[in-house]
Amino acid sequence: MGEIAQKNFDNLTLRQSRDLGGDCCAAGAMAMSEVASPAADYDDFVSADPTAFVEADQDGNAILHTLVENMHCANCIKTVEQTLKSNPAVLDARVNFSTRRLFLRWRPEGIDVTDLVKPVIDQGYPLTPYNPAMIKSAAAEENMRLLRALAVAGFAAANVMLLSVSVWAGLFSEDMGPATRDFLHWISAMVALPAVAYAGQPFFKSALAAVRAGRLNMDVPISLAVILAAGMSLAETIQSGEHVYFDAAVTLLFFLLIGRYLDNAARSKARSAAERLLLLKAVAATIILPDGNSKTVPVETVTPGTRVKIMAGDRLPVDGVVSSGRSELDVSLITGESLPITVKTGDNVFAGTLNLNAPFEIEATKTGDNTLLGDIVRLMEAAEQGRAKYVRLADRVAEFYAPAVHLLAAATFIGWWILAGSWQNALMQAVAVLIITCPCALGLAVPVVQVVASGRLLMKGILVKAADGLERLAEVDVVVFDKTGTLTEGRLDLINREELLPEQLRLAARVASNSRHPLARAVARAGYGLGDHLEVEECPGEGLRAALDGEEVRLGSRAFCHVQEGVADDQAPGPELWLRVANKEAVQFRFRDRLRPGARTAIDRLKAQGFKVELLSGDREVVVKELAEALGIENWHAEKKPEDKVARLKTLADQGHKVLMVGDGLNDAPALSSAHASLSPASAADISQTTADFVFQGKDLSAVTETIRVARAARRLIFQNFSLAFLYNAIAVPLAVAGIVTPLIAAIAMSASSLVVCLNSLRLRLEGRVAMR
C-alpha cells in the first residue's frame, strides 16, 4: 500500500451503534420507524468534523478511513464502491467486507469530504470514523444483539409450532371447535408478535434503509413477508378465521438469524488479525541520554537517531542499526528460519524481533508505524482489502431475486384484485406468493452446508474460521507450503547420535543445558545423566565456554571451536555444532528439522489430484533445496521475506491461479491473508492462526488433503441445494400465483423446502468418506 498514511487512526472516534429498541405488536412497523434517517446519519457524520480525519499520501492525495454500517452482502460493497467512484475526483474506493472498513482516496482540490460521502449515506450506509480501539467492543455488542434476537426467535418458533400442530390436528380430525381454535390462535399471537417485533429488527433496519435509498436487498422481501404474514394472521385471529401464519413468520426469522449471527461472528474474528500482530510491539523503550544515563520512555516518543538499549529477552521497539554490542536475535518474523541470527555493529535490526542472550545498543532508523512490523500490518490489511472483492454465489443470486419477488407479488395482487374484485383476497394471494418465495431455502443453501462441513472437519481436528473459507478452498488449484513448522515440525533434532561416544554426548548436554539457543536445547534433549552443574560462559553468536578438570570445553560454531573449513563438509546440509575439549579433536553434532507426519503422502496426493505444489520459505537455499528434493517439489523458493511471499502469491493470482497458502510463522501472516484460501497448524504463531481460514490440530499434514476434500464436497452440495431451491420455486410459485396455494400451505411448503435443503446438507455428515472430484 506504499507510504499512504494509515498511522493516526488511534485518534479517531467511533460512534456507538444505536440500540434497536422498540416494542411493536404490528410485527415490526414501529421497530422499522425507529431507524435513523439518512439525513440524521449525515448530520452525525458532519458533526464529527470528518476533515480532522483526512490524511494525505506521498502524492498529496487525500485519504479517509471510515467504517460502513448496514452492510450485509456483496451487493452492498458494489453499491458503496460504485457510488463513490462515480465522482471523477475519487481515485480509489475499497471496502473490506470482513472489517467493514472503507478506504477512500481522492484529489482534494475543491472537494469537501462531506459532499464526497453524502451519496453513500443517502444510499442507507451510515459512515463512522475508524477507530480500532473500539471495533472489538462494538463487534461484541452486535454479536450479543444478534444472539439475543436468535434466542427470542428460537423460543417463539418452538412454542408457536407446537400450538400450530395442535390446530392442524384439530382441523384434520374436525374435533376442535372454533372457540378452542381461536384461543390457541390468540396464544400464538401473544408469543409470536412480540418475538417478531424484537427478533426481526436486524432485517427491518436493513430493509428500511434500502427502501429509503430507492433500492432493494434480500432483507426487503424477508421483512415484507414477516410483517404481512404476522399482520394477516392477526387480522384472521381478530375475525375468528381458520388459518393463521405466525409459525411461518417466527420460523423464517429463526433460520435466517442463525446465518446472520454466524456471518457476523466470522467477521469479528477476521478483525482481530492485525490487532493480534500489533501485540508484538514493545510498549516501552530504554533510550540512552546524551549524558550516558538510561531512561525508559513510551515507544511512541522514540524518534529516528535516538540511541536505544536492548536488554536480553526484550523485543526490539524500533528498526535500527547496531551501534555497539553483539547478540543473537530470533528473526522468524522476517525469515521464518528457526535458527537465530548473530548481529553485530553495523547490522540492521527490526522491531518485533527478540533479543535472545546479550544486551546491545542500536541507533533508531524507523519508528512507530514505519517499522517492519508496521509494514507487515499494512500488507495484511491490503490483502484483506483484496479478499473483500470475493462475491459468493448466494449474493449474486440475491441481487436479482429480491426485485423479482416483489414484482411477482405485486402482479399477483393486481391480477387477483381485477379478477376477483376483492382486495382482501388479492392481498391474501400476494402474501402467499411472498411467503412461498421467501428465500429461506436459498438463504440456507450455503450456511447449512458450512455448518455440517465445519462439524465434519472439527471431528478431524480442523477448525473452520472463515465464513466463506470452504467456498474459496474448493476453487484452489495451487498449494503453496511454508517450510519450517509447516512441512517440518519446527524442532531441530540431533541426527548423528550413533556417531558420538556416550561421554561426548553427556558432556555436550551438560554445557548446552545452560543456553536457550535452539541447537543447544536439541543437544540437551538428546543427552542423559547430566551430572554436576558447570559454570558456563555464553559468547553471543559464537557458542558456550566452560571449564572441566582444568581443561577448556567449547561448544559452538566451527570458528569458535577452531575447526578448519572443509572438515565434514561432505555431510548432509543443515545446522551444526562442534564440541572441543582442550586440544583434542573436535566432534561434530549435526541437526535436522523433522518432517511432519503425512507430509510426503499429502504432497503425493495433491500432485496426483492435479494440484500445482510450491515451497516458499525464508530459510537458506541449501536447506530448502534438500527438503524440496526429498518431497518431490519441483517449484521452490528460498530466503523469501514476508513481502516476497506476498509478491509470489500475487504473481500466481495474476496468472489466473487460486492459491491455498499453508504456513505457520509470523512471517507467513501477510501471505496467509493475501492467498485465496489459507490453512495453519495449531502450533503456529497466534497471528497466523488468527489470519488463516482453517486451523488443524496435531502434526499430521494429511489435514490439508482432508480439508480440500470436504470443501469440494461442500461445494457440490451447495450447488445441489441451489438446484433444489430453484426447482421448488419453479413448481410452487406458479401454484401460488394461480391461487391454488393458501398462505398456510405456502408456509408449509416454504418450511418443507428448507427441510429438504437441510437434509441434503446432512449427507456430508453421513458420508464415511468423501471422494475428491
N, C-alpha and C positions, 0 to 999 in steps of 0.2 A: 504493500500500500504506500511505499515511498516514505516521504517525510511529512505526510499530511498530519495535521495537528489533531492528535487524539489524547492529549496529555492532561487536560484540565477538567475532565468530566466529573471529578470528585466534588467540584464546587457547584454542580448543578443540583437542582431540586426536583423532586418527583411529586407531582400531585397525587394524593391518595385516591384510590378508586372509590367511587360512590357506593354506598351500601344499597343493594337492591331491595329496599323496604317496600312496604305497601301491603294492604290487605284488600282482597277483591274476591267476591263470590261470583263475579261475571267472568270468571276464568281468564283473568289477565288484563282486562281493559284498563283498569286503574293502574296496574303494575307497569303497563306499557307507557302510560301517560306520565309516569314519574321519571322517565329517562330524560336527561338534559337535552335541550335542543342544540343544533349546530351553532346557533348564534351564541348560546351560553358557553359552549366549548371554545368558540373563537375568542370571546371576551376573556375567558380564563387564560388562554394562551397569550393574548396581548398583555394582560395584567402581569404575567410572569416576566415581562421585559425580555423577550427572546433575543434581542440584539446583544444582550450581555453574554449569550452562549455561543454567538457566532465566532468562529476562529478563521484562520487563514492558512492556506498551504504555501509551499515554497514558490508557487507561481502567482501568488496574490489572489487566488480564487477563494471565495467564502465557503465555509464548511459549517454544517449544523448536524448534530446528533440528537435525535428525539426518539421517544417511544410511541408506537402507534397502537391505539386501543381499537377494540371491536373487530379484530382480525381473526377469522375462523377457517379460512380456506385459501387455496392458492389463487382463486379469483380475486380475493381481497388484495393480494400482493400486486397482481396485474393492474387492478384499478388504481391503487395508490401510485405505483411507478409511472403508469401511462399518464395519469393526471398531472403529475409533476413534470414529466418530460415534454408535455405539450407546450410548456413555456420555453421559448427559444433561449432564455438566459441559463437554463438548467443544463449543466454538463454531465451530471451523474446523479442517479437516484436509485438506491438499492435498499430493499427491505429484507431483513433476516427473519424468516418465519419463526424459527425456534426462540429467538430472543425478542422478536417484535421491535427490533431496533432499525430505525431509518437513518441511512447515511445520505446526506444531500450536499451537493457541491454545485456552485453556480458562479456566474460572473457578477460581481457586486455592483457594477456601475448602474446607478439609478434604480436599483431593485431593493425594495423593502421586504424583509423576511416575512413579515406578517401577511403581506399581499401574496407572497410566493406560496405559502402553505394554506391560505384560506380555501382554495378549491378542494383540497383534501379534507379539511374539516367539514366543509359543506357536503361532502360525499358521505359523511357519517363516521369519519375516522378521527376522533379527537387526538391531538398530539400533546405530549408532555415532555418536559426536559429530561434528558437521560442522566440518571444517577445510579451507578452500580451499587452503591451502598444501600439503596432502598429497594432494589429489584427483588432481592430474596424475600424480604418480608411481604412485599406486595404479591409475589407469586404464591407464597404460602397461604396468604389470606384468600386469594382467588381459589386455590385448591380446596380450602376448607369450605368456602361458599358452595362450590360445586358438589362437594361431598355431602353437605347438609341437604342440598336440593335432591341429590340422589337418594339419600336415606328417606326423605319425606315421600318421594315418588314411589320408591320400593314398598314402603309401608302401605301407602294408599292403594297401589296396584294389587298387592296381595289380598287386602281386605275387600276391595271392590270386586275383584274377580270371584271371590268366594260368594259374595252376595249375588253376583250375576249368574253363577252356576245354579244357585237356588232358584232364581227367577226362571231361567231356561228350563230347569227340570219341571217347575210348576206349569209352565206354558205347554210343554210337550205332553205332560200327564193330565192336563186340564183339571188338576186337583186344587190349584191355587186360585183363591178369589181375588177380586180387584182390590179389596182393602189391604190384604196381605202384600200383594204386589206393589201397591203404592207405598206402603210402609217401608219395604225394602228399598224402593227407589229413593225415598227421602233419606234413608240412612246412607245410601251410596252417595247422594248429593252432598250430605254434610261431611263425608270423608273426602270426596273427590274434589269439590270446588276449592276449598282452601289449599289443598295439595297442588292443584293446577296453578292457582294464583301464585304460590310460592316457588314451586319447582320449575315452572315454565319461564321464570324471569330471564335466565340467560338467553333463551331463544326469543322472547318478546323484545328484549332490548336490542338485540342484533337485527331483528326483523323490522322494528320501527325505525331504526337508524337507516336501514337500506331503503325503506319506502320513502322516508323524508328526503333522501338523496335522489329519488327517482330511479332506483334500480331494484333488482330482485336478487335474493340469495336463497340458499337451502332453508334458512330459518323462517322465511316468509310462508311457504306452504305448511310447514310444521305448525307455526303459530296459528295460522288461519284454521287449520284442521282441528287443532286442540280447542281453540276458543269456540268455533262453531259447533263442534261435537258436544262440548260441555254446555254451551248455550241452548242448543236444540234439546239436549237431554233435560235441562232444567225446565224448558217450556213444556216438554212432554210430561214431566213429573207434575208440574202445576196443573196441567189439563187432564191428569189421570190417564195418560197414554200408555200403551202396552210396551213400547220399546224406548230404552234409553241407552246411551253410549258412553257412560262415564268410564267404563273399563277400557275402552279404546283410547281415550284421552290420556289417562294416567299411565297405562302400559307403554304407550308410544313415548311419553316423556321419560319413563324409567330406562328404556333401552337406549335412547339417544343420549341421555345424561351419562351413561356408562362410557360411551365413546368419547364424549366431550371431556370427561374427567381424566381418562387415560391419556388423551392427547395433550391436555394441559400439564399433566404430571410429567410427561416425557419432555416437554419444552422446558419445564423448570429444571430438570436435570441437565439439559444442554446449556442452560445459562451459567451453571457453576463451573464450567470447564476453565475459562480464563481466570476466574476468581481463585480456583484451586491452584493454578500455576503461580499466581501472584503471591501465594503464601510462602514461596521460596525467597521472596525479597527479605533482606535484612531490614529491621526496623530502626537500627541504630548503627552508627559508625564511630570508630575511635580515630580521631584526627590528631595529627602532630602539629602543635602550635609553633610559631617562629622561634620561641624561646626553648623549644625542645620538650616541653611538657605535653602530656596527652590529655585529651578531653573527649568525652562521649557526647555525641550530638545526634539529633534525628537525621536519618539518611537523606531526607528531602533537602536538608540545608547544605549538603556537600556539593561543591562546585568543581568543575574541571581545574586541575592544577593543584588541588589540595593533596597533602600527604596523608595517607590513611594507613594505620597499623592493623594488620590482620593476625589475630591470635589463632593458635591451633584449635581446630574444632569449629571455627566460625565460617559462615558463608560470606563470600565477598559481597559488600554492599554496592560496589560500583565497578565499572570496567576501568582498567588502568594498565600501567606498566610497572613491573617490579623495579623498585629503586634500590633496595638492599635486602639481603637475606636469600634463603634458599629453602624450598619445601616441596611437598607433593600435593597435588590437587586432584580431587575427584571431578573429572570433566565429562562424566557421562551425559550431562545436559547437552553438551556440544557434539561429542563424537559417538556416544553410545558404547564406547570401549570400557570394559570392566576394570582394566588396569589404570591406576592413577598415572599422571604425568609429572615429571620434575620441572619446576620453574625456578629460574634464577634471574639475576639482574639483567634487565633489558627485555624480558619476555612479556608478552601481552597476557593479561588475565581478565576474566569476565565475571560479572555479577551473577550470583546464584550458584557458582561452583564452590566446593567445600574444601577448606584447608585441612589437611589430614594430620600433619605432625610437627610443624615448627613455625614460629612467628616470622613474619617478614613485613616489609613496607612497600607500598605502591604509591604511584602518583596517579590520581584520578584523571581519566581522559573523557569518559562518558558517564553521566549521572542521570538519575530519575528514569523517565520512560525512554531515554535514548540508549539504554544499555542493551546488551544482547538479550536479556530476559524480556525487556520491553519489545524487542524485535520479534521474539517468538510469540508473544501475546498477540501482536499485530498480525503475524502470519496466521494464527488460529482464527482470529476474527475475520480476516479476508477469506479464509477457507469456508467459514460458516456462511458468509455472505453469498459465496458461490453456490453452496448447497441449497440456499433458500430458493433457487430457481427450479428445484425439482417439483414437479406437479404430479400428484397422484391421480390415478385413473378416475377414482370416485369424484374428485373435484372437477375434472374435465366434464364428466357426465352431468354433474350438478349445475354447471354453467348454463346448460340448455334445458335441463329438466324442470327447474322451478318455473320459468315463464310458460313452458308448455303445459304444465299442470294448471296454472291459473287460467290460461286461455281456454283450456278444455272445460274447467268447472264453470267459467263464465258462459261459455257457449251452451253448456247443459242447462244452466239456469234460464237463459233467454229462450232456448228452444222449448223447454217444458212449460214455461210461462205462456208462450204463444200457443202451444198445442193444447195444454190442459186448462189454461185460463186461471190457474191458481198459483199465486206467488209462493204460498206456503209449501205446496207440493213441489214446485220448482226448486225452492231452496233446499228441501229435503233431498232431492236428487243431486243437487250440486254438492251438498255435504257428503253424500255417499261417494261421489267422484273424488272429492278431496281426501276422504278417509282411505278409500281403496287405492289411491295413488300416492298416499303418504310414503315418503322414501325410506320407510323403516328397513325393508329388506335390502334396498340399495345402500342405506347407511350402515347396515350390519355386515355387508358383503366383505368388507376389509377388516374391521376391528375384531369380529368374532374369530376369523381365521388367525389373526395376530395373537389373540388371547390363547387359542388352542396350541398354535405353534410355539408360543412362548412357554407354555406349560410343558410341552414335549421336550423342548430344549433344556428347560430347568431341571427335568428329571435326569438329563445327561450332564448336568453341572454347567450349563451355558446360560448366562443371563442376557436377555434381550433388553437393551436400554433405549433404543431409538424407536419412535412410533412407526416410522416408515423404513426402518432398517431392513426388514425382511424383503420388502419390495425392491429396494436398491440392491441388496445382496444377490437376489435372483437374476439380476441383469449383468453381473460381472463376467468378464472374460479374461482378465489378467489378475493374478495373485502375486503381490509383492511382499516378501518377508524381510523383516529385520533379522540380524544375526544373534547378537548377544542377548540372552534372556528370552528369545523367541524360538529360533531353530535350536539354540543351545539352552542349557539351564541357567547360564549366567554365573556358574560357580566353578572355579578352577580346581582341578584335582591333580594330584601327583600321579604321573603315568609311568615312571620308571622305578617304581619302588623295589622291584625284584633285582635291580642292578645295584642297590645300595646295601651296605652292611647294616645290621641292626643298630650297632653303636653309633654309626654315622647319622642314621635317621633320628635316634634318640637325642643326640647332641643338637642336631639342627632344630628339632622340635622344642628343646629347652630354650634355645636362643629365640626362635620365631615366636614363642608364646608371649613375648614382651612387645609385640608390634601389632598394629591394626591393618597393616598392609595386606591386601588380598592374597598375595603369594605366601606371605609369612603365615597367614591363617590356614592356608592349604597344607603347609608343612606341619603346623601344629596339630591339625586334624589327623594327619597320617601317622604322627608319632605316638608313642606309648611309653609308659614308665618314665615320666619326665625327670624325675629325680629332684635334687635340690635346686632352689631358685638361683639364677645367675644375675649378676649386675650387668645390664646391657645398655650400651650407648647406641642411639639411633642417629645415623647420619642421613639427613634428608636427601632423597634422590639417589642414594648410593647403597645403603644396606645397614646391617647391625654389627656391632663390635662388642665382644665380651672377653673376659679372661678366665681361663680354667687351668688350674695347676701350674700357674706361671706362664702359660702359653696363650698367645692371642688367637681368638676364634673370630672368623669373619663369615658372615652370611649375607650375600648381596649380589650385586651386579658383577659382570665379567671383569670390568675395570677395577672395581672395588676390591675384588679378590685376586687381582694381578694375574688373570688368566689371559694368555696370549690369544689374539684373534686367529681364527681358523680351527681352534680346538673344538671338536664335537659339532662343527657347523654342518656336518652331513646329516645330523639328526632331523627329525620332523620339525617344521617350523612351529613356533609357539613361545610363550614366556618361559624364562629360565631363571634359576638362582644357582649360586655357587657357594660351596662350603669349603673354607680353607682353615686348617689348624696349623699355626706357625708356618714352617716352610715345607710342610708336607704337600703332597699332590692334591689339587683341588678336586672336589666332587661336584658333578652337575645334577641339579634337580630340574626335571622337565615337567611342564604342566600343559593341560589342555582342557578347554571347556567341553563339558559332556553334552552330547546330543540329547535333545528331548526325546522321550519315548514316542514312537509313532511318527517321527519326523520323516524318515525315509519312505515309509508307507504312504504318508499323506502326500508327499511330493509326487510319488509314482502314480497315485490315484488321480491327482489333479491333472497331470500330464496325459494320462490315459483318457480322461474326460475331455481333452481338447483345450484345457486352460494353458495360457502362457504364464510361466513362472519366472520371477526375477528375485534376486537377492540384492538388497540395498542396505549397506552397512557403513557405519562410521569407523569401523575397525581398520587395522592395517591390511594392505593389499595381500601380503603373503598368507595371512590367516584366513581372509575371506576367500581367496582362491582355493585354498586347500579344502575348506568346507564345501564350497560350490562343487568342486570336482567329486567330493565324496557323496554328495546328494544328487548329482546329475543335473545341476542347474547351469545351463549354458550362459544365461544373461545375468551377470553380477557386476556390482559397482561397489568400490571400497572408498574409505576415507571421505565420506559424504557428511557434510554438516546439515543441520535442520533445513536451511533454505535450499540446499542442493537436493534434498529428498523431495521437497515440495515441487521444485522445478522439474524433477524427473516425472513425478506423477502428473504434472500439468502437460508435459510433453506427450505422455501416453494418452491423456484425455484429448489433446488436440488431434491425435491420430485416430480418434474415434473409439478408443477403448474405455471400458468401465472397469475401474481398478478396485480390488479389495486389498487394503493395507493391513498387514498383521505385524504389530510391533508392541514393545513394552516399555521402552525407555523414555525419559523426559524429552530427549531429543526427537522422539518419534511423534510427539503430540501434534505438532503442526501438520505432519504428513497424514496422521490419522484423521485429522479434521478435513483435509483437502481431498482425501480419497472419496470415491463414490460410495464405498462402504468400508467399515473398519472393525477390527477384532483385536482383542488384547487379552493376555493371560491374567489371572487373578494375582499373580506375583508381580505384576507390572507396577510402575510408579503410579501414585494416586491420580496424577493429572492425566496419564494415558488411559487409565480405567474410566475416568470421567468423560474423556473425549470419545472413546470408542463406542461404536454402536452395539457391540457384543463383548462380553467378558466371559472367559471359560475358566472353570476350576481345574485343579490337577495339572499334571505335567504332560499328559498325552496330547500330541498335536493332531490326533485324529478328530479333535473337536472342530477343526477347520472344515474338513470334508463333511462332517455331520451337519454343521450349521448351513452350509451351502445346499446340502441335500434337502433339508427341511424347508429352507427358503424357497427352493424351486417347486417343491410340492405345495407349499402355501400359495405360491403364485398361481399354480394350476387350479387350486380350489377357489381362489378369488375369481378367476375368470369363469369358472363354473357357477359361482354364486351370482355373478352379474348376469349370466345367461338365464339362470332360474328366475332372477328378478324381472328381467325383460320379458320372459315367457309369461310370467304371472300377469304383468301389466298388459301384454298383448291379448290375453284371454279375459281378464277381469274388467279392464277399462271399458271395452265396448258394451259389456253387460251392464255396467253402472250407468253409462250414458243412455242406454236404451231403457232404463228404469226397471230393469229386472232385479237389480240388487238394491236392497234397502240398506240404510246406514248400519243396522245391526249385522246383516250378512257381510257388508263391507268391512266392518271391524273384525269379524271372524276371519274373513279372507285375508285381510292385512296381517293379522296375527299368525295365520297359518303360513303365509309366505315367509314371515320372519322365522318361524319354527323350522321350515324346510331348509332355509339358509343355515340356521344354527346346526341342524342335524348333519347337513352336508359337510360343514366345517369340522364336526366332531370325528369325521372319518380319519382325519390326520392323527388324532389321538389313538384310534383303534388300530391303525396300521402298525404291524410289528416292525416293518422295515419299509422305508420309503425309497423307492428307486429314483436315482437321479436321471433326469431326461434332458 
